[in-house]
């Protein structure tokens, strides 16, 4: 590949050969723009001085121990001329070239993988990794790197998989002084004295620090307008900076996902058949971890559970049928691991299907719990096992958030956890996040499984009865998820709340008006590019579009109209049931179809 590269990129030919041709210009452009910021290789050693490595150049200043021998001839033969040259600063001195000691040829780079580095800063980190790998090789050493938020350890930087490991290293914990100090203590305890020690990501200190243990610091920050990336490098007392234009979104997404081969994007999943016919009267149910989807059966009573492969090479696995009693109808269905469970409605009772330790109870009056069976939708719910006992949250039709758990005697207790709740989502094993109208104000709450509120945030005055979509639900454990609230229906108008990253201002907001006839069905966080976007369904109910920043991107089009669908508030996967009884699972994050299942039951009929 080197012979095809322009001269200015030839030095990175080995690393650029990892990328397909369409990504080389974007990646090469990052390398070319960032390379001048690195400065010369100094062979830095904390607490010491560089050692000489032969003779470098001639200088007008220096120690008289290194005065040229020809200058000393003037002192012997022409002392007056020697003194005149000394007074005029014309003496010539040997200038030794500094070098690192042999043990110092290691370059260490520690990358901030926190929430402020998602998106464009991660692209700059990818480029810095390659630049430092080449820098270390040219110095006769090696690059070793680690992640600031993880327990200190150093990884190699020799193969494509090593670079992908960096891209997979993500943390939703912001960097702190404690993280930095932990790394410095570890480097000292390991007796590592690298030639250069780079800290990449966090903001630079206001003033240079004397005897800074980091030989180089690199700050990566999106500009105020979000159109460029501000990169600053501090090398001792020197500071260099640049505004880096961002690659196009498609290339950025592919780079950040580590998808460096076309095959990973273009291979379609095999079309499979369900052993039983699938109903299209209720929406599919997605697992909280994005690995499973359940669809109610047309005949019988229960669901068929399908495994969702996360990679094209991964096998789908055998579908599993899970049945409930024939005299009950589902009100709420959700996952706990691979298991589906939920709340069922009988003639006069409520049954907790497959939810351990919760027993059937008499159906409460509508004033306490409102949910009509035979609805065309399911109630929002969340289910988790806590200290060996299952607990269930369900949002009823009247906006009551109900919490069911077993008491010490084994009886099932129902608690009105909150009222006027507009929407709710499960934070995986962390609890639930919900939005309610609290005395005329939109208020976000986070609750743990013990039924205790852990965090509250007031947004705006209430819009009245509305629709709420959550994105990055599990990130609400750190208050950095997002939500979208609809405040007008025709055309749809939404207010999007996304984390601001500013102290004392937890959320930014932006208003979006959708084209006539389009419907927002999900709010997703594309973690690889740190972008919140709405997922839209077209007027003909057969087209999915991603809408962000006033721009739209076509995602997927079905052969027949979509009858029912669900969007995961965490993984961003979209599960669709079409009029042709076909189940399709689409990954917005990967821009790929993960599962296609024919739900007409031909496999059973053929047998």
C-alpha positions in Angstrom: 0.0 0.0 0.0 2.9 2.4 0.6 3.5 2.8 -3.1 0.0 4.2 -3.5 0.2 6.8 -0.7 1.2 10.4 -1.3 4.7 11.3 -0.1 3.4 13.1 3.0 1.7 9.9 4.2 4.3 7.4 3.2 5.8 7.4 6.7 2.6 5.9 8.2 2.1 3.4 5.4 2.3 0.4 7.8 -0.5 1.7 10.0 -2.6 3.1 7.1 -2.6 -0.3 5.5 -5.0 -1.4 8.3 -7.7 0.8 6.8 -9.8 0.4 3.7 -9.0 2.8 0.9 -12.0 5.0 1.5 -10.8 5.7 5.1 -7.2 6.4 4.3 -7.7 10.1 3.3 -9.6 10.8 6.5 -7.1 9.0 8.7 -4.1 10.3 6.9 -5.4 13.8 7.2 -5.6 13.5 11.0 -2.1 12.2 11.1 -0.7 14.9 8.8 -2.3 17.7 10.8 -1.4 16.4 14.3 2.1 15.4 13.6 3.7 18.9 13.8 2.2 19.3 17.3 4.3 16.5 18.7 7.6 18.4 18.5 11.1 16.8 18.6 11.8 13.6 20.5 13.7 14.7 23.7 14.4 11.5 25.5 12.9 13.0 28.6 13.6 11.5 32.0 11.8 12.7 35.1 14.2 14.2 37.6 17.2 13.9 35.3 18.9 15.5 32.3 19.3 14.1 28.8 22.6 12.4 28.1 24.8 13.4 25.2 24.8 11.2 22.1 27.8 12.4 20.1 28.2 15.8 18.5 25.4 17.7 17.0 26.0 21.3 15.8 28.2 24.3 16.4 26.9 27.1 18.7 28.1 30.6 19.6 27.6 29.8 23.2 28.6 27.0 25.5 31.1 25.7 28.0 34.7 26.4 27.4 35.3 22.7 27.9 33.7 22.3 24.5 35.4 25.2 22.7 36.8 24.2 19.3 40.5 23.4 19.3 41.0 26.0 16.5 39.7 28.7 18.8 42.3 27.7 21.4 45.0 28.3 18.7 44.0 32.0 18.8 44.7 32.0 22.5 48.2 30.8 22.0 49.2 32.7 18.8 46.9 35.8 18.8 45.7 36.4 22.4 44.3 39.8 21.6 42.2 38.3 18.8 41.1 35.6 21.2 39.8 38.2 23.7 38.2 40.2 20.9 36.3 37.2 19.7 35.2 36.3 23.2 33.9 39.8 23.8 32.0 39.8 20.5 30.5 36.4 21.1 32.2 34.9 18.0 33.7 31.8 19.7 32.5 28.4 18.4 31.5 25.6 20.8 30.6 22.0 20.2 27.0 21.3 21.0 26.4 17.6 22.0 23.2 16.0 20.8 21.0 14.9 23.7 19.6 11.4 23.8 17.7 9.2 26.2 19.5 6.6 28.2 19.2 3.2 26.8 16.6 2.2 29.4 14.5 5.3 28.6 13.5 4.5 25.0 10.0 3.5 26.2 7.2 6.0 25.5 4.1 5.7 27.8 0.8 7.2 26.8 -2.2 7.3 29.2 -5.6 8.0 27.5 -8.6 9.5 29.1 -11.6 7.3 28.1 -14.2 9.3 30.0 -17.5 10.8 28.7 -15.8 14.1 27.6 -13.6 12.1 25.1 -16.5 10.4 23.3 -16.9 11.2 19.6 -14.4 13.5 17.8 -11.8 13.5 20.7 -11.6 9.7 20.3 -10.7 10.1 16.6 -7.8 12.4 17.7 -6.8 9.7 20.3 -6.7 7.1 17.5 -4.4 9.4 15.5 -2.2 10.1 18.5 -1.8 6.4 19.2 -0.5 5.9 15.6 1.8 8.9 15.8 3.3 7.9 19.1 3.8 4.3 17.8 5.8 5.6 14.9 7.7 8.1 17.1 8.7 5.3 19.5 9.9 3.0 16.6 12.0 5.7 15.1 13.6 6.3 18.5 14.5 2.6 18.7 11.9 2.0 21.5 8.3 1.0 22.0 5.0 2.6 22.8 3.0 1.2 25.7 -0.3 2.7 26.6 -3.1 2.5 29.2 -6.5 3.9 30.2 -6.7 6.6 32.8 -9.9 5.3 34.4 -8.7 1.7 34.6 -6.3 0.0 37.0 -2.8 0.9 35.7 -1.4 -1.6 33.3 0.4 -1.1 29.9 -0.7 -2.7 26.6 1.3 -3.2 23.4 0.9 -1.0 20.3 2.0 -3.2 17.5 -1.2 -4.6 15.8 -4.6 -3.6 14.6 -6.2 -5.4 17.5 -4.2 -3.3 19.9 -5.7 -0.2 18.3 -9.2 -1.6 18.5 -8.6 -2.3 22.2 -8.1 1.4 22.7 -11.4 2.2 20.8 -13.3 -0.3 22.9 -11.9 1.2 26.2 -14.8 3.5 27.2 -15.6 4.8 30.6 -18.6 6.9 31.7 -16.6 8.2 34.7 -14.9 11.6 34.2 -11.2 11.8 34.8 -10.0 13.1 38.2 -6.8 14.0 40.0 -7.0 10.6 41.8 -6.9 8.8 38.5 -3.8 10.7 37.5 -2.1 10.2 40.8 -2.8 6.5 40.7 -1.0 6.2 37.5 2.0 8.2 38.6 2.3 6.1 41.8 2.2 2.9 39.7 4.8 4.1 37.3 7.1 4.9 40.2 6.4 1.6 41.9 7.2 -0.3 38.7 10.4 1.7 38.4 9.4 2.7 34.9 11.4 5.8 33.7 10.0 6.3 30.1 11.7 8.6 27.7 8.4 10.4 27.3 5.2 10.2 29.4 2.1 11.4 27.6 -1.3 12.3 29.2 -3.9 12.5 26.4 -7.4 14.0 26.7 -7.8 16.0 29.9 -7.7 19.8 29.9 -4.3 21.5 30.4 -3.5 23.1 33.7 -3.8 26.9 33.7 -0.1 27.4 34.1 2.8 25.0 33.3 3.9 23.0 36.4 7.5 22.9 37.3 8.9 19.3 37.3 5.6 18.1 35.8 5.7 14.3 36.0 4.0 14.2 32.6 6.5 15.2 29.9 3.7 15.9 27.5 0.0 16.8 28.0 -2.5 16.8 25.2 -5.9 18.5 25.6 -8.8 17.4 23.2 -11.9 19.5 23.3 -14.8 20.1 20.9 -15.0 23.8 19.9 -17.9 25.9 21.1 -19.8 25.6 17.8 -19.0 21.8 17.6 -17.6 22.2 14.1 -13.9 21.6 14.9 -11.8 19.9 17.6 -9.4 22.1 19.6 -6.1 20.3 20.2 -3.4 21.7 22.5 -0.1 20.0 23.3 2.1 21.2 26.2 5.7 20.1 26.0 7.4 21.5 29.1 6.9 25.2 29.0 6.0 25.1 25.3 2.4 25.0 24.0 1.3 24.3 20.5 -2.3 24.1 19.3 -4.5 23.6 16.3 -8.2 23.5 15.3 -8.8 20.2 13.7 -11.6 19.9 11.1 -13.8 16.9 11.8 -14.1 13.9 9.4 -17.5 13.3 7.8 -19.9 11.4 10.0 -20.0 8.2 8.1 -16.2 7.8 8.2 -16.0 8.9 11.8 -18.6 6.3 12.8 -16.8 3.6 11.0 -13.4 4.5 12.5 -14.7 4.7 16.0 -16.4 1.4 15.8 -13.1 -0.2 14.6 -14.9 -1.4 11.5 -11.8 -1.3 9.2 -13.1 -3.8 6.7 -15.9 -3.4 4.2 -17.1 -6.9 4.8 -18.1 -6.1 8.4 -20.6 -3.6 7.1 -22.0 -5.3 4.0 -22.7 -8.9 5.0 -26.4 -9.4 5.5 -27.8 -11.8 8.2 -29.3 -15.1 7.1 -33.1 -15.1 6.9 -34.4 -17.6 9.4 -37.9 -19.0 10.2 -39.7 -19.1 13.5 -40.9 -22.5 14.6 -44.3 -21.0 15.5 -46.3 -18.1 14.0 -45.7 -14.7 15.5 -48.4 -12.3 16.5 -48.2 -8.7 15.3 -50.8 -7.3 17.7 -48.2 -6.4 20.4 -44.8 -4.9 20.0 -41.7 -7.0 20.3 -39.8 -6.9 23.7 -36.1 -6.1 23.6 -33.7 -7.3 26.4 -32.0 -4.7 28.4 -28.6 -5.9 27.3 -29.5 -6.0 23.6 -28.9 -9.7 23.2 -32.5 -11.1 23.1 -35.9 -10.2 21.7 -39.3 -11.8 22.5 -42.4 -11.8 20.4 -45.9 -13.0 21.5 -47.2 -16.1 19.7 -50.2 -16.0 17.4 -51.5 -19.4 18.7 -51.1 -20.5 22.2 -50.1 -18.3 25.1 -46.6 -17.1 25.5 -43.7 -15.7 23.6 -40.9 -16.9 21.3 -37.5 -15.7 22.5 -34.8 -15.1 19.8 -31.1 -14.5 20.4 -29.7 -11.4 18.6 -26.2 -11.9 17.2 -24.0 -8.9 17.8 -21.6 -10.0 15.0 -22.3 -11.4 11.6 -20.2 -14.5 12.3 -22.1 -15.3 15.5 -24.8 -18.0 15.3 -28.4 -17.0 16.1 -29.1 -19.9 18.4 -32.2 -21.9 18.8 -35.4 -20.0 19.6 -37.0 -20.8 22.9 -40.8 -20.9 23.6 -41.9 -19.5 27.0 -45.6 -20.0 27.9 -47.9 -18.4 30.4 -51.3 -19.8 31.7 -54.0 -19.8 29.1 -56.5 -17.9 31.2 -54.2 -14.8 31.4 -53.4 -11.9 29.1 -50.1 -9.9 29.2 -50.1 -6.4 30.6 -46.4 -5.8 30.9 -43.4 -7.9 29.6 -39.7 -7.4 30.2 -36.4 -9.2 30.4 -34.2 -10.2 33.3 -31.1 -11.7 31.7 -32.3 -14.3 29.1 -35.6 -14.8 30.9 -38.9 -13.1 30.0 -41.4 -12.2 32.7 -44.0 -9.7 33.6 -47.5 -8.9 34.7 -50.5 -10.9 33.5 -54.2 -10.1 33.9 -56.8 -12.7 34.8 -60.5 -12.5 35.4 -60.1 -11.1 38.9 -56.4 -11.5 39.7 -53.0 -10.2 38.6 -50.2 -12.8 38.1 -46.5 -12.2 38.2 -45.3 -14.6 35.4 -41.8 -16.0 36.0 -41.1 -13.3 38.6 -39.8 -15.3 41.6 -41.3 -14.8 45.0 -44.1 -12.5 43.8 -47.4 -14.2 44.2 -50.8 -13.6 42.4 -52.9 -10.9 44.0 -56.5 -9.8 43.7 -56.8 -7.2 41.0 -56.8 -3.7 42.6 -59.6 -1.2 41.8 -59.0 1.2 38.9 -58.4 4.0 41.5 -55.2 2.2 42.5 -54.1 0.4 39.3 -55.5 1.1 35.8 -54.6 -1.3 33.0 -57.1 -2.8 30.6 -56.3 -6.2 29.1 -56.5 -6.6 25.3 -54.7 -3.3 24.7 -52.6 -2.9 21.5 -49.5 -2.0 23.6 -47.7 -3.1 26.7 -47.2 -1.1 29.9 -43.7 0.2 30.5 -42.0 -2.1 33.1 -38.7 -2.9 34.8 -37.6 -6.1 36.5 -34.6 -7.0 38.6 -33.5 -9.5 41.2 -32.3 -7.9 44.4 -30.8 -9.9 47.2 -32.5 -13.1 45.8 -35.9 -11.4 45.6 -37.4 -10.2 42.3 -38.9 -6.7 42.1 -41.1 -5.2 39.5 -41.9 -1.6 38.5 -44.9 -1.0 36.2 -46.3 2.3 34.8 -50.1 2.1 34.6 -52.3 3.9 32.2 -53.1 6.7 34.7 -49.4 7.6 35.1 -48.9 5.8 38.4 -45.6 4.2 38.9 -46.3 0.9 40.8 -43.6 -1.0 42.7 -44.2 -4.6 43.6 -42.0 -6.6 45.9 -42.3 -9.4 48.5 -42.2 -8.5 52.2 -40.5 -10.5 55.0 -43.4 -12.9 55.3 -43.5 -13.6 51.5 -46.6 -11.6 50.7 -46.6 -9.4 47.6 -46.7 -5.7 48.4 -47.9 -3.0 46.0 -46.6 0.5 46.5 -47.6 3.7 44.7 -44.1 4.8 44.1 -45.0 8.0 42.3 -47.8 9.7 40.3 -48.2 11.8 37.2 -45.4 9.8 35.6 -45.0 10.5 31.9 -42.4 7.9 31.0 -40.0 5.3 32.5 -37.0 3.2 31.5 -34.9 0.6 33.2 -31.2 1.4 33.9 -30.3 -2.3 33.5 -29.4 -3.5 37.0 -29.1 0.1 38.3 -32.8 0.8 38.9 -35.2 3.0 36.9 -35.2 6.5 35.5 -38.5 8.3 35.0 -40.0 11.7 34.1 -43.0 13.1 35.9 -45.1 16.2 36.1 -44.3 17.4 39.6 -46.3 20.5 40.5 -46.3 21.8 36.9 -42.6 21.1 36.4 -41.0 18.3 34.3 -38.8 16.5 36.8 -36.4 13.6 36.2 -35.9 11.1 39.0 -33.6 8.1 39.4 -34.5 5.3 41.8 -32.7 2.2 42.9 -34.3 -1.2 43.4 -34.8 -0.6 47.1 -37.4 2.0 46.1 -35.2 5.0 47.1 -34.8 8.1 45.0 -31.1 8.7 44.4 -31.1 11.7 42.1 -33.6 14.4 40.9 -33.3 17.1 38.2 -35.9 19.7 37.3 -36.1 20.5 33.6 -38.9 22.9 32.2 -42.5 23.7 32.9 -44.8 20.8 32.1 -46.2 20.4 28.5 -49.2 18.5 29.8 -50.0 15.0 28.6 -47.1 14.0 26.4 -44.8 11.3 25.1 -41.3 10.6 26.5 -38.3 8.8 25.0 -35.1 7.9 26.8 -31.6 7.4 25.4 -28.6 5.9 27.1 -30.8 4.7 30.0 -28.0 3.0 31.9 -25.9 6.2 31.8 -28.4 7.8 34.2 -26.5 6.1 36.9 -24.0 8.9 36.3 -26.7 11.4 35.2 -25.4 11.6 31.6 -28.3 9.9 29.7 -30.8 11.9 27.6 -34.5 12.2 27.1 -36.9 13.6 24.5 -40.3 15.1 25.3 -43.0 15.7 22.7 -44.9 18.9 23.2 -47.0 19.1 20.0 -48.4 16.3 17.9 -49.2 17.6 14.4 -46.5 18.1 13.2 -44.6 16.5 16.0 -42.4 18.9 18.0 -39.9 17.6 20.5 -37.6 19.1 23.1 -34.4 17.1 23.4 -32.5 17.1 26.8 -28.8 16.0 26.5 -26.0 16.2 29.1 -24.2 19.5 29.0 -21.0 18.5 30.8 -21.0 21.8 32.6 -20.9 22.2 36.4 -24.3 23.2 37.8 -26.0 22.7 34.4 -26.8 19.0 34.0 -28.7 19.3 30.7 -28.8 21.3 27.5 -32.1 21.5 25.5 -33.0 21.9 21.9 -36.3 22.0 20.1 -36.9 19.9 16.9 -39.9 20.1 14.5 -40.4 17.0 12.4 -41.5 16.9 8.8 -45.2 16.4 8.4 -46.3 12.8 8.7 -43.1 11.6 10.3 -43.2 10.1 13.8 -40.4 9.9 16.4 -40.2 6.3 17.7 -37.0 6.4 19.6 -34.2 8.5 21.1 -30.7 6.9 20.8 -27.2 7.7 22.0 -24.6 6.8 19.4 -21.9 6.2 21.9 -19.1 5.9 19.3 -19.7 9.5 18.1 -21.3 10.8 21.3 -24.4 12.0 19.5 -28.0 11.9 20.6 -30.5 11.4 17.7 -34.1 10.8 17.1 -35.2 7.6 15.2 -38.1 8.5 12.9 -40.7 6.3 11.2 -41.9 7.6 7.7 -45.5 8.4 6.7 -45.8 5.0 4.9 -44.5 3.2 8.0 -41.8 1.4 6.1 -38.8 3.7 6.4 -36.5 4.4 9.3 -34.5 7.6 9.4 -32.0 9.1 11.9 -32.6 12.8 12.6 -29.9 14.9 14.3 -28.8 18.5 14.1 -31.3 19.3 11.4 -29.9 16.5 9.2 -31.5 13.2 8.3 -29.8 9.9 7.4 -31.8 7.0 5.8 -31.3 3.8 7.9 -33.6 1.0 6.6 -36.6 0.4 4.5 -38.9 -2.6 4.9 -40.7 -4.5 2.1 -44.1 -4.1 3.8 -45.4 -1.6 6.4 -44.3 -1.9 10.0 -47.1 -2.9 12.2 -45.4 -2.8 15.7 -42.0 -1.8 16.9 -39.8 -1.2 19.9 -36.6 0.9 20.4 -34.2 0.0 23.2 -33.6 3.0 25.4 -30.1 1.7 26.1 -28.6 -0.2 23.1 -30.6 1.8 20.5 -31.7 -1.4 18.6 -35.0 -1.2 16.8 -37.1 -4.4 16.7 -39.9 -4.3 14.0 -42.8 -6.6 13.1 -44.2 -6.0 9.6 -47.5 -6.8 8.0 -45.9 -9.9 6.4 -45.3 -11.2 10.0 -41.6 -10.6 9.7 -39.4 -9.8 12.6 -36.4 -7.5 11.9 -33.9 -6.2 14.4 -31.8 -3.2 13.2 -28.8 -1.8 15.1 -28.6 2.0 14.7 -25.2 2.0 16.3 -23.7 -0.4 13.8 -25.9 0.6 10.8 -26.6 -3.1 10.3 -29.5 -5.6 10.4 -28.8 -8.1 13.1 -31.8 -10.5 12.7 -34.4 -11.3 10.1 -37.0 -13.9 11.2 -39.9 -15.1 9.1 -42.8 -15.4 11.6 -45.3 -17.3 9.4 -44.3 -20.6 10.9 -43.3 -22.4 7.7 -40.7 -24.4 9.6 -43.4 -26.0 11.8 -45.9 -26.4 8.9 -43.3 -28.1 6.7 -42.6 -30.7 9.4 
